[in-house]
Amino acid sequence: MAAWTAHDIPDQSGRTAVVTGANSGIGYVTARELARRGARVILACRSEERGRAAVGRVLAEVPGARAEFAPLDLGELASVRQFADTYDSARLDLLINNAGVMALPHRRTADGFETQFGVNHLGHFALTGLLLPRLLETPDARVVTVSSGLHALANIDIRDLNGERNYRRWLAYGRSKTANLLFVHELARRLAATGSDTVAAAAHPGYASTNLQSAGPKMMGRRGAERFMALGNRFVAQSAAAGALPTLYAATAPGVRPDSFTGPGRLGFRGAPVRSWRAAWTLNDVAGERLWAASEELTGVRYDVLKN
């Protein structure tokens, strides 16, 4: 069987997609390729300057594309609510929870959450909940959340979700990526319980060359680590275009199952998208329920539409 590529993306004409963090890296490629196949794509980005520039690049690379910018800061719940309140389409076929931060020094979001947990998980939890009515009203909609193979670094600590005890940046990153997978697991379970055909799935890019790796060292002034990451991106990582394929597969390929996890086929680092290994703790129903309850309490976003 031939390896799945962007050429295999089905026609997306008439469909609407929201891609968070779409101004660069795998988010940009995801938005561009969905637009190439005919979707209306909303590039939801924190920086207006970078977001509008990304829209310009999409339009230059895909003449006639339907691409637009909308402001979204996942580290600020007021911004998440404003995005949802101003979302103007009657349908939402694809929500791609792509944006993220990695291995940052200890920081807090505008709402006081540890930044990696707040941006990578809570921001997307709130966004998905606020947009869920549109997703449920759209036949065959999908929510794809981008996690990481580095979720294997750590399970969540439900007693210390905000990393207030002995913060370690890579451990916090792993926990935020485990939270992504537990969110998908619990969302898929709740969607199934209501009989919805909306699919919640997860993906990860393997080791892809993006700006994500350098952000943490740059913030900490660690030039040696920044150069090391740059060398890894140049000589080891696969391209952002290749890294986006698992996300695009989870979003568009026929037969993608709820709670699936798609990643690169070569040891989880490179290659065409395949079913990916995931730690057993990301499939724990009790942990999923506890994280869900905590996330509703922290964000104030309730998924009442999924309650029986």
C-alpha positions as CSV (number, residue, x, y, z in Angstrom):
1,M,0.0,0.0,0.0
2,A,1.4,3.4,-1.0
3,A,2.3,5.8,1.7
4,W,-0.3,8.5,2.4
5,T,0.6,12.0,1.2
6,A,-1.0,15.4,0.9
7,H,-2.1,14.4,-2.6
8,D,-4.5,11.9,-0.9
9,I,-6.5,14.6,0.9
10,P,-10.1,14.3,-0.3
11,D,-11.8,17.3,-1.8
12,Q,-12.7,19.8,1.0
13,S,-14.9,22.1,-1.1
14,G,-17.8,23.5,1.0
15,R,-16.1,22.7,4.3
16,T,-14.8,25.1,6.9
17,A,-11.7,24.5,9.0
18,V,-10.2,26.4,12.0
19,V,-6.5,25.8,12.5
20,T,-4.9,27.3,15.7
21,G,-1.3,28.4,15.5
22,A,-1.4,28.5,11.8
23,N,1.1,31.2,11.1
24,S,4.1,28.9,11.0
25,G,5.3,25.3,11.1
26,I,2.9,22.4,10.8
27,G,-0.1,24.6,11.5
28,Y,0.7,26.7,8.5
29,V,1.2,23.6,6.3
30,T,-2.1,22.2,7.6
31,A,-4.0,25.4,6.7
32,R,-2.4,25.7,3.3
33,E,-3.1,22.1,2.3
34,L,-6.7,22.2,3.5
35,A,-7.1,25.4,1.5
36,R,-5.5,23.8,-1.5
37,R,-8.2,21.1,-1.5
38,G,-11.0,23.7,-1.4
39,A,-11.8,24.3,2.3
40,R,-12.4,27.7,3.8
41,V,-9.7,28.0,6.3
42,I,-9.5,30.3,9.3
43,L,-6.0,30.8,10.6
44,A,-6.4,31.5,14.3
45,C,-3.2,33.1,15.6
46,R,-2.1,35.1,18.5
47,S,-0.1,37.6,16.5
48,E,-2.1,39.6,14.0
49,E,1.0,40.6,12.0
50,R,2.2,37.0,11.7
51,G,-1.3,35.7,11.1
52,R,-2.1,38.1,8.3
53,A,1.4,37.4,6.7
54,A,0.6,33.7,6.8
55,V,-2.7,34.3,5.0
56,G,-0.8,36.2,2.4
57,R,1.6,33.3,1.9
58,V,-1.3,30.9,1.5
59,L,-3.0,33.1,-1.1
60,A,0.3,33.4,-3.0
61,E,0.9,29.6,-2.9
62,V,-2.7,28.6,-3.6
63,P,-4.3,31.2,-5.9
64,G,-8.0,31.4,-5.3
65,A,-7.7,29.9,-1.8
66,R,-10.3,30.9,0.8
67,A,-8.1,31.8,3.8
68,E,-8.6,34.4,6.5
69,F,-7.0,35.5,9.8
70,A,-8.8,35.6,13.1
71,P,-7.2,36.7,16.4
72,L,-6.8,33.9,19.1
73,D,-4.6,33.9,22.1
74,L,-4.9,30.5,23.8
75,G,-3.2,31.8,26.9
76,E,-6.1,34.2,27.6
77,L,-9.5,32.8,28.1
78,A,-11.1,36.1,27.2
79,S,-9.5,35.9,23.8
80,V,-10.8,32.3,23.4
81,R,-14.3,33.4,24.3
82,Q,-14.1,36.4,21.9
83,F,-13.0,34.1,19.1
84,A,-15.9,31.8,19.7
85,D,-18.4,34.6,20.0
86,T,-17.3,36.2,16.7
87,Y,-17.1,32.9,14.8
88,D,-19.4,33.7,11.8
89,S,-19.9,30.4,10.0
90,A,-23.0,28.3,10.3
91,R,-20.8,25.2,10.1
92,L,-17.5,24.0,11.4
93,D,-16.2,20.8,9.8
94,L,-12.7,20.7,11.1
95,L,-11.2,22.1,14.3
96,I,-7.5,21.6,14.4
97,N,-6.1,22.2,17.9
98,N,-2.5,22.7,16.7
99,A,-1.0,25.6,18.6
100,G,1.4,24.9,21.4
101,V,4.5,25.9,23.4
102,M,7.3,23.6,24.4
103,A,9.8,23.4,27.4
104,L,9.4,27.0,28.5
105,P,10.7,28.5,31.7
106,H,8.1,28.7,34.4
107,R,5.5,31.3,33.3
108,R,1.8,31.9,33.8
109,T,-0.9,32.8,31.4
110,A,-3.1,35.8,31.7
111,D,-5.5,33.7,33.8
112,G,-2.8,32.4,36.1
113,F,-2.3,28.9,34.7
114,E,1.2,27.4,34.1
115,T,1.8,28.4,30.5
116,Q,2.4,25.0,28.9
117,F,-0.7,23.4,30.6
118,G,-2.7,26.6,30.0
119,V,-1.9,27.0,26.3
120,N,-1.5,23.4,25.2
121,H,-4.5,22.0,27.0
122,L,-6.8,24.4,28.8
123,G,-6.9,26.9,25.9
124,H,-7.9,24.2,23.5
125,F,-10.3,22.6,26.0
126,A,-12.1,25.9,26.3
127,L,-12.1,26.6,22.5
128,T,-13.4,23.1,21.7
129,G,-16.2,23.4,24.2
130,L,-17.3,26.9,23.0
131,L,-17.3,25.8,19.4
132,L,-18.8,22.4,20.1
133,P,-22.4,23.3,19.1
134,R,-21.2,24.3,15.6
135,L,-19.3,21.0,15.3
136,L,-22.3,18.9,16.4
137,E,-24.5,20.7,13.9
138,T,-22.1,19.9,11.1
139,P,-22.3,16.4,9.7
140,D,-19.1,14.3,9.9
141,A,-17.2,17.0,11.7
142,R,-13.8,16.3,13.3
143,V,-11.7,17.7,16.1
144,V,-8.0,16.9,15.8
145,T,-5.7,17.8,18.7
146,V,-2.0,17.8,18.2
147,S,-0.1,16.0,20.9
148,S,3.5,14.7,20.9
149,G,5.4,11.5,21.3
150,L,7.0,13.2,24.3
151,H,3.7,12.7,26.2
152,A,5.6,9.6,27.3
153,L,7.8,11.8,29.6
154,A,5.0,12.0,32.2
155,N,1.5,11.3,33.2
156,I,-0.5,14.3,34.5
157,D,-0.4,15.1,38.2
158,I,-4.1,15.9,39.0
159,R,-3.0,17.4,42.3
160,D,-0.5,19.8,40.7
161,L,-1.9,20.6,37.2
162,N,-0.3,24.1,37.3
163,G,3.2,22.8,38.1
164,E,3.5,24.7,41.4
165,R,5.7,22.1,43.0
166,N,9.2,21.5,41.7
167,Y,8.6,22.8,38.1
168,R,10.6,21.1,35.4
169,R,10.0,22.4,31.9
170,W,10.3,19.2,30.0
171,L,8.2,17.3,32.5
172,A,5.6,20.0,32.3
173,Y,5.6,19.7,28.5
174,G,5.1,16.0,28.7
175,R,2.2,16.4,31.1
176,S,0.5,19.0,28.8
177,K,0.8,16.5,25.9
178,T,-0.6,13.7,28.0
179,A,-3.5,16.1,28.9
180,N,-4.1,16.5,25.1
181,L,-4.5,12.8,24.7
182,L,-6.7,12.3,27.8
183,F,-8.9,15.2,26.5
184,V,-9.3,13.4,23.2
185,H,-10.0,10.1,25.0
186,E,-12.7,11.6,27.2
187,L,-14.2,13.8,24.4
188,A,-14.5,10.7,22.1
189,R,-16.2,8.8,24.9
190,R,-18.7,11.5,25.6
191,L,-19.5,12.1,21.9
192,A,-20.1,8.3,21.5
193,A,-22.4,8.3,24.5
194,T,-24.6,11.0,22.8
195,G,-24.6,9.2,19.5
196,S,-22.8,12.0,17.7
197,D,-20.9,11.4,14.5
198,T,-18.3,14.0,15.4
199,V,-14.9,12.4,15.5
200,A,-12.3,13.4,18.1
201,A,-8.8,12.2,17.2
202,A,-5.2,13.0,17.9
203,A,-2.0,13.3,15.9
204,H,1.7,14.2,16.4
205,P,4.3,15.4,14.0
206,G,7.3,13.3,15.2
207,Y,10.4,15.4,15.0
208,A,9.6,18.2,12.6
209,S,11.6,21.3,11.9
210,T,9.6,24.2,13.3
211,N,10.1,27.3,15.6
212,L,8.7,25.3,18.5
213,Q,12.1,23.9,19.6
214,S,13.9,27.2,19.8
215,A,11.3,29.2,21.8
216,G,12.2,27.9,25.2
217,P,16.0,28.3,24.9
218,K,15.6,31.7,23.4
219,M,13.4,32.9,26.3
220,M,16.0,31.6,28.8
221,G,18.9,33.1,26.9
222,R,20.5,29.7,26.5
223,R,22.3,30.3,23.2
224,G,24.1,26.9,23.2
225,A,20.8,25.0,23.6
226,E,19.2,27.2,20.9
227,R,22.1,26.4,18.5
228,F,21.8,22.7,19.4
229,M,18.1,22.7,18.5
230,A,18.8,24.5,15.2
231,L,21.3,21.8,14.3
232,G,18.7,19.1,15.1
233,N,16.2,20.8,12.9
234,R,18.7,21.0,10.1
235,F,20.2,17.6,10.1
236,V,17.7,15.3,12.0
237,A,14.2,16.6,11.8
238,Q,11.8,16.1,8.9
239,S,10.3,19.1,7.2
240,A,7.2,20.9,8.5
241,A,5.4,19.7,5.4
242,A,6.1,16.1,6.4
243,G,5.3,16.8,10.1
244,A,1.9,18.1,9.1
245,L,0.9,14.8,7.4
246,P,-0.4,13.0,10.5
247,T,-2.6,16.0,11.3
248,L,-3.9,16.2,7.8
249,Y,-4.5,12.4,7.8
250,A,-6.5,12.5,11.1
251,A,-8.5,15.5,9.7
252,T,-9.4,14.2,6.3
253,A,-8.7,10.5,5.6
254,P,-11.7,8.2,5.4
255,G,-12.3,5.9,8.3
256,V,-10.4,7.7,11.0
257,R,-11.6,6.3,14.2
258,P,-12.5,8.3,17.4
259,D,-9.7,8.4,19.9
260,S,-7.1,7.4,17.3
261,F,-3.5,8.7,17.5
262,T,-1.7,9.2,14.2
263,G,2.0,9.8,13.9
264,P,5.0,9.2,11.6
265,G,5.8,5.6,10.8
266,R,9.5,5.4,11.3
267,L,10.0,5.0,15.0
268,G,7.5,7.8,15.6
269,F,10.0,10.4,14.3
270,R,9.7,10.5,10.5
271,G,7.8,9.1,7.6
272,A,4.2,8.7,6.4
273,P,1.3,8.7,8.9
274,V,0.4,5.5,10.6
275,R,-1.3,4.5,13.9
276,S,1.0,5.7,16.7
277,W,1.9,4.1,20.0
278,R,0.6,5.9,23.1
279,A,1.2,5.4,26.8
280,A,-1.5,3.4,28.6
281,W,-2.2,6.3,31.0
282,T,-3.6,8.3,28.1
283,L,-6.5,5.7,27.8
284,N,-7.4,5.8,31.5
285,D,-11.1,6.5,31.9
286,V,-10.9,7.7,35.5
287,A,-7.9,10.1,34.7
288,G,-9.8,11.4,31.7
289,E,-12.9,12.2,33.8
290,R,-10.9,13.8,36.6
291,L,-8.9,16.0,34.1
292,W,-12.2,16.9,32.4
293,A,-13.8,18.0,35.6
294,A,-10.8,20.0,36.6
295,S,-10.6,21.6,33.2
296,E,-14.3,22.7,33.3
297,E,-13.7,24.2,36.8
298,L,-10.5,26.0,35.8
299,T,-11.8,27.4,32.5
300,G,-15.5,27.9,33.4
301,V,-16.4,26.2,30.1
302,R,-19.0,23.5,30.5
303,Y,-19.8,20.9,27.9
304,D,-23.5,20.8,28.9
305,V,-24.5,19.7,25.3
306,L,-22.8,16.3,25.9
307,K,-24.5,15.6,29.2
308,N,-27.0,12.8,29.1
